[in-house]
Amino acid sequence: MNELEFVQSRVFEIRGQRVMIDFHLAEMYEIETRILKQAVRRNSDRFPPDFMFQLTKEEANQLILMGASQFVIPHNYNFGVSFPFVFTEQGVAMLSSVLKSAKAVQINISIMRAFVELRKYALGYEELKRRLDVLEVDMNAKISDIYSAIIELGDEEKPRPVIGYIKPEQKK
């Protein structure tokens, strides 16, 4: 797994936003999670809710359930008194100004590249969805035409021409 894939595997969608979890970021920055959280708390004015938010107990438990297969939150993770922080793309960018190490800058560059790649995929999916919507409308119109034709064929009151070699007046 290359660096970009590794970072992308640490991006999750929570509350409709792509985010990274504090302990994954701490692992990447090679610092303890408590140090990362401490730096964020000391600079809380730099992290509005659209940059960072704290998971609820339910959200954390959901990630623990996912963790068995996707390395999200291990089942034996101890939250203590605080649930994880999650950071949006802007929040991760702000972390580089709070964690002023060379390692933080390099990791943030990798993370920003991963978010850009994910955004490219999202744009591709939007175009695909638009095309599928157009196809769906077209198919629904065709199905409606077929349904109307079947109904018309099933209408027994409409006289039908006799098909075959024997003319109707020759019937006995």
Contacts in CASP RR format, 6 or more apart in sequence:
PFRMAT RR
TARGET T0000
AUTHOR 0000-0000-0000
METHOD contacts of the structure
MODEL  1
MNELEFVQSRVFEIRGQRVMIDFHLAEMYEIETRILKQAVRRNSDRFPPD
FMFQLTKEEANQLILMGASQFVIPHNYNFGVSFPFVFTEQGVAMLSSVLK
SAKAVQINISIMRAFVELRKYALGYEELKRRLDVLEVDMNAKISDIYSAI
IELGDEEKPRPVIGYIKPEQKK
1 9 0 8 1.000
3 110 0 8 1.000
4 110 0 8 1.000
4 113 0 8 1.000
4 114 0 8 1.000
4 117 0 8 1.000
7 28 0 8 1.000
7 110 0 8 1.000
7 111 0 8 1.000
7 113 0 8 1.000
7 114 0 8 1.000
8 114 0 8 1.000
8 117 0 8 1.000
8 118 0 8 1.000
9 71 0 8 1.000
10 20 0 8 1.000
10 21 0 8 1.000
10 24 0 8 1.000
10 28 0 8 1.000
11 18 0 8 1.000
11 19 0 8 1.000
11 20 0 8 1.000
11 114 0 8 1.000
11 115 0 8 1.000
11 118 0 8 1.000
12 18 0 8 1.000
12 19 0 8 1.000
12 20 0 8 1.000
12 21 0 8 1.000
12 63 0 8 1.000
12 72 0 8 1.000
12 86 0 8 1.000
13 19 0 8 1.000
14 55 0 8 1.000
14 59 0 8 1.000
14 86 0 8 1.000
15 53 0 8 1.000
15 59 0 8 1.000
17 88 0 8 1.000
18 88 0 8 1.000
18 89 0 8 1.000
18 115 0 8 1.000
18 118 0 8 1.000
19 86 0 8 1.000
19 87 0 8 1.000
19 88 0 8 1.000
20 86 0 8 1.000
20 87 0 8 1.000
20 92 0 8 1.000
20 111 0 8 1.000
21 63 0 8 1.000
21 72 0 8 1.000
21 73 0 8 1.000
21 84 0 8 1.000
21 85 0 8 1.000
21 86 0 8 1.000
22 33 0 8 1.000
22 36 0 8 1.000
22 37 0 8 1.000
22 40 0 8 1.000
22 84 0 8 1.000
22 85 0 8 1.000
22 86 0 8 1.000
22 87 0 8 1.000
23 33 0 8 1.000
23 84 0 8 1.000
25 36 0 8 1.000
25 87 0 8 1.000
25 92 0 8 1.000
25 95 0 8 1.000
25 107 0 8 1.000
26 32 0 8 1.000
26 33 0 8 1.000
26 35 0 8 1.000
26 36 0 8 1.000
28 107 0 8 1.000
28 111 0 8 1.000
29 36 0 8 1.000
29 95 0 8 1.000
29 99 0 8 1.000
29 101 0 8 1.000
29 103 0 8 1.000
29 104 0 8 1.000
29 107 0 8 1.000
30 103 0 8 1.000
31 99 0 8 1.000
36 95 0 8 1.000
36 99 0 8 1.000
37 82 0 8 1.000
37 85 0 8 1.000
39 95 0 8 1.000
39 98 0 8 1.000
39 99 0 8 1.000
40 47 0 8 1.000
40 52 0 8 1.000
40 85 0 8 1.000
40 95 0 8 1.000
40 98 0 8 1.000
42 98 0 8 1.000
43 98 0 8 1.000
46 94 0 8 1.000
46 97 0 8 1.000
46 98 0 8 1.000
47 87 0 8 1.000
47 91 0 8 1.000
47 94 0 8 1.000
50 88 0 8 1.000
50 90 0 8 1.000
51 87 0 8 1.000
51 88 0 8 1.000
51 90 0 8 1.000
51 91 0 8 1.000
51 94 0 8 1.000
52 85 0 8 1.000
52 86 0 8 1.000
52 87 0 8 1.000
52 88 0 8 1.000
52 91 0 8 1.000
52 94 0 8 1.000
53 85 0 8 1.000
53 86 0 8 1.000
54 82 0 8 1.000
54 83 0 8 1.000
54 84 0 8 1.000
54 85 0 8 1.000
54 86 0 8 1.000
55 63 0 8 1.000
55 83 0 8 1.000
55 84 0 8 1.000
55 85 0 8 1.000
55 86 0 8 1.000
56 83 0 8 1.000
57 83 0 8 1.000
59 83 0 8 1.000
60 73 0 8 1.000
60 79 0 8 1.000
60 83 0 8 1.000
60 84 0 8 1.000
63 72 0 8 1.000
63 73 0 8 1.000
64 72 0 8 1.000
64 73 0 8 1.000
64 74 0 8 1.000
64 75 0 8 1.000
64 77 0 8 1.000
66 72 0 8 1.000
66 73 0 8 1.000
67 73 0 8 1.000
67 74 0 8 1.000
67 75 0 8 1.000
68 75 0 8 1.000
73 84 0 8 1.000
87 94 0 8 1.000
87 95 0 8 1.000
89 111 0 8 1.000
89 112 0 8 1.000
89 115 0 8 1.000
92 108 0 8 1.000
92 111 0 8 1.000
92 112 0 8 1.000
92 115 0 8 1.000
93 108 0 8 1.000
93 112 0 8 1.000
95 104 0 8 1.000
95 108 0 8 1.000
96 104 0 8 1.000
96 105 0 8 1.000
96 108 0 8 1.000
152 158 0 8 1.000
162 168 0 8 1.000
END
